[in-house]
Amino acid sequence: MADGEIAGKSKEGKNMKKRILTGDRPTGKLHLGHYVGSLKNRVALQDQYETFLIVADLHTLTTKPEKKDTEKLEQNIRDQVLDYFSVGIDPGKGTVYIQSQIPEVAELALIFGMLTTVPRLERMPTLKEVMRDAELKIPSYGLLGYPVLQSADIMMVRADLVPVGKDQVSHLEITKEIARDFNRTYGEVFPVPEALIPEDIPLLPGTDGVRKMSKSAGNDIKLSNSSEEVEKKVMSMYTDPKRIHADDPGTVEGNPVFIYLDAFATESDKIQVTRYKDQYRKGQVGDIEVKKYLAKILNNFLDPIRKRRAEFEKQPELVDKILKEGTQKAREEAKKTLEEVKKAMKLDYFD
């Protein structure tokens, strides 16, 4: 990407990197699906953009508000941040912060909620999907307003770009609508954020071959799993149900084992992967042999990740320091944004 595509200008006219916001809900340790779907891209983007990485703990309350769930948040936050650092996200290149420690975001979400109609939120295409996965019959006020809080997250740090998959573009549309409505009504305050859609990312299926990899479904391979755990999960993976014997011709397309091989094989591994695909189609290699090779590939990929994670686990005070400083920086941005919002709306009564 050319410098002109990533550079913006400050109010003083100086060149500066464009700003992005990205992040996750802290619901447990991250897995290979997260790496393929977002983490790999974030590592690549951190050198090109000014990055704010949100640990979106308030968003977990939209589907998991019970005490038994909130009691897990502190550990989940730590596990998630350790996973971030283990894959190569550099805390020195971006700002990692905890959403709930920025009270200004709640105030901005309240203001944005006044600019957003209920029918618009009910038209969100992902609402029913989220309710189904969470086994909810009626959405809470918080779940219905999830996109509004998300908009506050994005605009609180004045993000220019938001990395999203193609299936998440509809979420960003509400943010863009709110930004335009606010600017039209009260004056230009917010940049209208654009989606930063990465190149086609393969959807990593779960080890059960039924649905995508998911923590809640228990069909995942975690970034922090030991080599023994990885091998056990790989050996139990779903393959071709029509293939009964090792010498039966098998199907490679849509076969989770080969999808994983394509996603994680290095250049030096690809010749062997191609050979296995040909042999599998002809019934010349068994599932066990291919799975053992996949376990080796995945463990080779995960070894440096596990090593980096262990190094950060030995320094809990460093992780706390990174989170505290990142949250302080994000809150400074939030205060400035809210001050401008209130000034534009003529709500700055005592200033």
Legacy VTK file of the C-alpha trace (Angstrom):
# vtk DataFile Version 3.0
C-alpha trace
ASCII
DATASET POLYDATA
POINTS 351 float
0.000 0.000 0.000
1.384 3.412 -0.940
2.195 6.038 1.662
-0.486 8.315 0.259
-3.117 5.701 0.999
-2.325 5.438 4.675
-1.409 8.991 5.538
-3.847 11.590 6.739
-3.318 15.172 7.866
-3.747 16.647 11.297
-5.406 19.983 11.895
-1.931 21.497 11.865
-1.362 20.036 8.394
1.291 17.538 9.415
1.237 14.073 7.910
0.049 11.378 10.272
-1.075 7.801 10.056
-4.753 7.074 9.751
-6.328 5.613 12.866
-8.061 2.252 13.168
-10.114 0.642 15.911
-10.404 -3.102 16.262
-10.873 -5.586 19.102
-12.818 -8.450 20.635
-15.172 -9.331 23.440
-13.234 -11.071 26.257
-15.096 -14.387 26.380
-12.137 -16.745 26.724
-8.860 -17.736 25.134
-8.573 -17.108 21.395
-8.244 -19.846 18.782
-6.894 -20.493 15.303
-10.079 -19.130 13.755
-9.424 -15.778 15.422
-5.886 -15.801 14.082
-6.931 -16.480 10.501
-9.964 -14.178 10.685
-8.491 -11.110 12.390
-5.290 -11.412 14.413
-3.008 -12.059 11.447
-4.398 -8.971 9.747
-3.986 -6.838 12.880
-0.323 -7.741 13.158
0.172 -6.628 9.556
-1.768 -3.386 10.048
0.009 -2.201 13.197
2.946 -0.852 11.196
0.734 1.007 8.729
-1.848 2.590 11.007
-2.231 4.107 14.443
-4.061 1.268 16.143
-6.494 1.283 19.061
-7.234 -2.260 20.222
-10.316 -2.462 22.422
-10.987 -5.183 24.980
-14.755 -4.856 24.700
-15.893 -6.162 28.077
-19.114 -4.098 28.140
-20.203 -5.817 24.946
-20.081 -9.206 26.689
-22.953 -8.036 28.895
-25.279 -7.962 25.870
-25.487 -11.774 25.950
-23.746 -12.738 29.201
-24.873 -10.369 31.977
-25.127 -12.955 34.777
-22.794 -12.794 37.769
-21.287 -16.168 36.885
-20.224 -14.589 33.584
-18.982 -11.251 34.922
-16.868 -13.073 37.514
-14.834 -14.541 34.633
-14.167 -11.228 32.898
-10.938 -10.305 34.686
-9.270 -13.600 33.782
-10.753 -13.553 30.285
-9.320 -10.085 29.716
-5.880 -11.231 30.779
-6.063 -14.354 28.606
-7.179 -12.333 25.594
-4.420 -9.772 25.976
-1.827 -12.529 26.385
-3.098 -14.058 23.154
-2.766 -10.670 21.434
0.858 -10.300 22.465
1.698 -13.933 21.744
0.774 -13.666 18.049
2.900 -10.559 17.548
0.700 -7.600 18.409
3.212 -5.104 19.762
1.947 -2.966 22.673
4.581 -0.415 21.699
2.949 0.105 18.302
-0.652 0.533 19.406
-2.990 1.260 22.297
-4.607 -1.690 24.071
-7.364 -0.634 26.456
-10.333 -1.887 28.473
-13.699 -0.541 27.334
-15.458 -0.439 30.713
-12.756 1.797 32.175
-13.713 4.596 29.759
-16.928 6.035 31.268
-17.137 8.642 28.508
-18.009 5.924 25.990
-21.251 5.203 27.856
-22.196 8.873 27.788
-21.501 9.127 24.069
-23.520 5.955 23.448
-26.436 7.555 25.299
-26.232 10.624 23.051
-25.985 8.484 19.906
-28.968 6.455 21.100
-31.060 9.607 20.807
-30.157 9.787 17.113
-30.995 6.156 16.314
-34.480 4.689 15.864
-35.579 1.322 17.193
-36.753 0.078 13.755
-33.279 0.789 12.365
-31.677 -1.363 15.046
-34.249 -4.110 14.587
-33.251 -4.334 10.920
-29.714 -5.368 11.807
-29.208 -8.630 9.898
-27.022 -10.135 12.620
-29.455 -9.534 15.506
-31.418 -12.762 15.040
-28.214 -14.731 14.587
-26.775 -13.402 17.844
-30.036 -14.119 19.677
-30.092 -17.651 18.303
-26.511 -18.360 19.332
-27.123 -16.915 22.794
-30.467 -18.770 23.053
-32.382 -15.541 23.670
-36.032 -15.141 22.688
-36.231 -11.409 23.374
-33.285 -9.000 23.012
-32.342 -6.847 25.961
-32.152 -3.087 25.574
-28.380 -3.488 25.589
-28.327 -6.131 22.869
-30.634 -4.122 20.632
-28.401 -1.106 21.158
-25.170 -3.028 20.622
-24.400 -1.205 17.326
-24.875 2.168 19.059
-22.327 1.340 21.754
-20.040 0.029 19.031
-20.441 3.340 17.217
-19.415 5.160 20.383
-16.316 2.958 20.636
-15.307 3.769 17.074
-15.998 7.480 17.145
-14.697 8.047 20.651
-11.167 7.555 19.322
-12.000 9.223 15.959
-11.194 6.065 13.995
-10.863 6.594 10.251
-10.989 2.896 9.424
-12.430 -0.230 11.017
-11.092 -3.636 9.943
-14.111 -5.905 9.421
-15.001 -9.036 7.535
-17.531 -8.846 4.730
-20.181 -10.294 7.047
-19.729 -7.408 9.520
-20.028 -4.455 7.156
-23.675 -3.935 8.185
-22.530 -3.086 11.737
-20.367 -0.278 10.459
-23.212 1.162 8.369
-25.010 2.291 11.532
-21.817 3.975 12.732
-21.518 5.828 9.439
-25.179 6.886 9.598
-24.776 8.207 13.140
-21.614 10.113 12.197
-23.315 11.738 9.200
-26.474 12.571 11.193
-24.460 14.122 14.001
-22.282 16.165 11.645
-25.294 17.360 9.661
-27.218 18.337 12.797
-24.515 19.814 15.008
-21.512 20.498 12.775
-18.491 18.554 11.590
-17.105 16.681 14.573
-16.531 13.091 13.443
-14.718 11.494 10.545
-17.086 9.073 8.810
-15.280 5.744 9.288
-14.821 3.354 6.422
-14.588 -0.429 6.456
-11.124 -1.827 5.947
-11.910 -5.195 4.399
-8.902 -7.501 4.120
-8.279 -9.778 1.180
-10.491 -12.846 1.095
-9.938 -14.710 4.347
-10.733 -18.426 4.439
-13.419 -19.359 6.944
-11.848 -21.868 9.294
-14.319 -24.642 10.148
-14.479 -26.190 13.564
-12.897 -29.551 14.256
-16.393 -31.070 14.073
-16.775 -29.982 10.456
-20.322 -28.778 11.162
-19.886 -25.033 11.743
-17.187 -22.398 12.032
-14.658 -22.634 14.822
-16.177 -21.319 18.037
-15.285 -21.216 21.717
-18.887 -21.864 22.729
-19.212 -24.837 20.371
-16.105 -26.476 21.802
-14.816 -27.243 18.288
-11.763 -24.999 18.456
-7.988 -25.298 18.672
-6.757 -22.577 20.987
-3.596 -20.586 20.410
-2.517 -21.581 23.911
-3.200 -25.326 23.606
-0.230 -27.586 24.333
1.257 -29.713 21.572
-0.430 -32.763 23.086
-3.818 -31.033 23.149
-3.392 -29.943 19.534
-2.545 -33.464 18.410
-5.513 -34.909 20.294
-7.933 -32.416 18.718
-6.517 -32.928 15.234
-6.740 -36.715 15.483
-10.442 -36.410 16.365
-11.189 -34.031 13.483
-14.058 -34.612 11.082
-12.900 -35.541 7.574
-14.807 -37.250 4.720
-17.820 -39.148 6.149
-18.144 -41.231 2.993
-14.639 -42.584 3.358
-14.704 -45.822 5.362
-11.290 -47.312 4.583
-7.879 -45.773 3.973
-7.859 -47.051 0.407
-11.246 -45.486 -0.430
-11.002 -42.395 -2.678
-11.670 -39.315 -0.539
-12.879 -35.759 -1.015
-10.406 -32.963 -0.422
-12.705 -29.996 -1.116
-14.479 -28.898 2.061
-12.486 -31.371 4.146
-11.449 -29.569 7.370
-8.069 -31.300 7.524
-7.073 -29.972 4.115
-8.588 -26.530 4.787
-6.288 -26.284 7.818
-3.311 -27.518 5.811
-3.921 -24.850 3.174
-4.223 -22.158 5.871
-1.107 -23.025 7.886
1.316 -24.862 5.594
4.551 -22.983 4.949
6.035 -22.688 1.459
8.274 -25.675 2.154
5.253 -27.747 3.250
3.098 -27.052 0.202
4.695 -29.717 -2.029
3.832 -32.374 0.540
0.317 -30.981 0.986
-0.249 -31.185 -2.771
1.049 -34.758 -2.750
-1.318 -35.710 0.090
-4.282 -34.176 -1.741
-3.528 -36.266 -4.831
-3.034 -39.441 -2.776
-6.194 -38.798 -0.747
-8.320 -38.457 -3.862
-6.925 -41.762 -5.152
-7.273 -43.625 -1.862
-3.515 -43.960 -1.430
-3.156 -42.391 2.016
-5.109 -42.755 5.254
-6.676 -40.051 7.400
-4.367 -40.863 10.310
-1.208 -40.113 8.318
-2.578 -36.821 6.996
-3.814 -35.795 10.441
-0.425 -36.502 12.010
1.144 -34.285 9.384
-1.391 -31.538 10.131
-0.675 -31.784 13.869
3.011 -31.307 13.086
2.258 -28.274 10.887
0.044 -26.653 13.540
2.491 -27.271 16.359
5.328 -25.788 14.300
3.115 -22.715 13.810
2.071 -22.506 17.464
5.464 -23.145 19.094
6.710 -19.515 18.875
3.254 -18.259 19.888
3.272 -20.461 22.987
6.808 -19.305 23.785
5.915 -15.596 23.587
2.791 -16.190 25.688
4.839 -17.900 28.397
7.235 -14.940 28.493
4.401 -12.484 29.093
2.753 -14.803 31.632
5.929 -14.548 33.698
5.499 -10.747 33.803
1.940 -10.058 35.018
3.003 -6.612 36.255
4.095 -5.698 32.711
0.729 -6.753 31.283
-1.046 -4.674 33.941
1.170 -1.687 33.129
0.457 -1.964 29.400
-3.301 -2.142 29.992
-3.304 0.700 32.507
-1.279 3.024 30.271
-3.299 2.097 27.193
-6.559 2.723 28.994
-5.306 6.094 30.256
-4.361 7.116 26.721
-7.725 5.996 25.331
-9.547 7.898 28.061
-7.660 11.074 27.216
-8.913 10.711 23.653
-12.414 10.032 24.945
-12.468 13.150 27.104
-11.396 15.342 24.209
-14.037 13.828 21.926
-16.857 14.187 24.445
-15.827 17.780 25.111
-16.143 18.579 21.402
-19.480 16.756 21.191
-20.948 18.762 24.055
-19.600 21.992 22.635
-21.171 21.246 19.238
-24.488 20.360 20.891
-24.387 23.440 23.178
-24.350 21.184 26.232
-21.174 22.753 27.652
-23.123 24.929 30.063
-20.357 25.857 32.506
-17.384 26.096 30.169
LINES 1 352
351 0 1 2 3 4 5 6 7 8 9 10 11 12 13 14 15 16 17 18 19 20 21 22 23 24 25 26 27 28 29 30 31 32 33 34 35 36 37 38 39 40 41 42 43 44 45 46 47 48 49 50 51 52 53 54 55 56 57 58 59 60 61 62 63 64 65 66 67 68 69 70 71 72 73 74 75 76 77 78 79 80 81 82 83 84 85 86 87 88 89 90 91 92 93 94 95 96 97 98 99 100 101 102 103 104 105 106 107 108 109 110 111 112 113 114 115 116 117 118 119 120 121 122 123 124 125 126 127 128 129 130 131 132 133 134 135 136 137 138 139 140 141 142 143 144 145 146 147 148 149 150 151 152 153 154 155 156 157 158 159 160 161 162 163 164 165 166 167 168 169 170 171 172 173 174 175 176 177 178 179 180 181 182 183 184 185 186 187 188 189 190 191 192 193 194 195 196 197 198 199 200 201 202 203 204 205 206 207 208 209 210 211 212 213 214 215 216 217 218 219 220 221 222 223 224 225 226 227 228 229 230 231 232 233 234 235 236 237 238 239 240 241 242 243 244 245 246 247 248 249 250 251 252 253 254 255 256 257 258 259 260 261 262 263 264 265 266 267 268 269 270 271 272 273 274 275 276 277 278 279 280 281 282 283 284 285 286 287 288 289 290 291 292 293 294 295 296 297 298 299 300 301 302 303 304 305 306 307 308 309 310 311 312 313 314 315 316 317 318 319 320 321 322 323 324 325 326 327 328 329 330 331 332 333 334 335 336 337 338 339 340 341 342 343 344 345 346 347 348 349 350
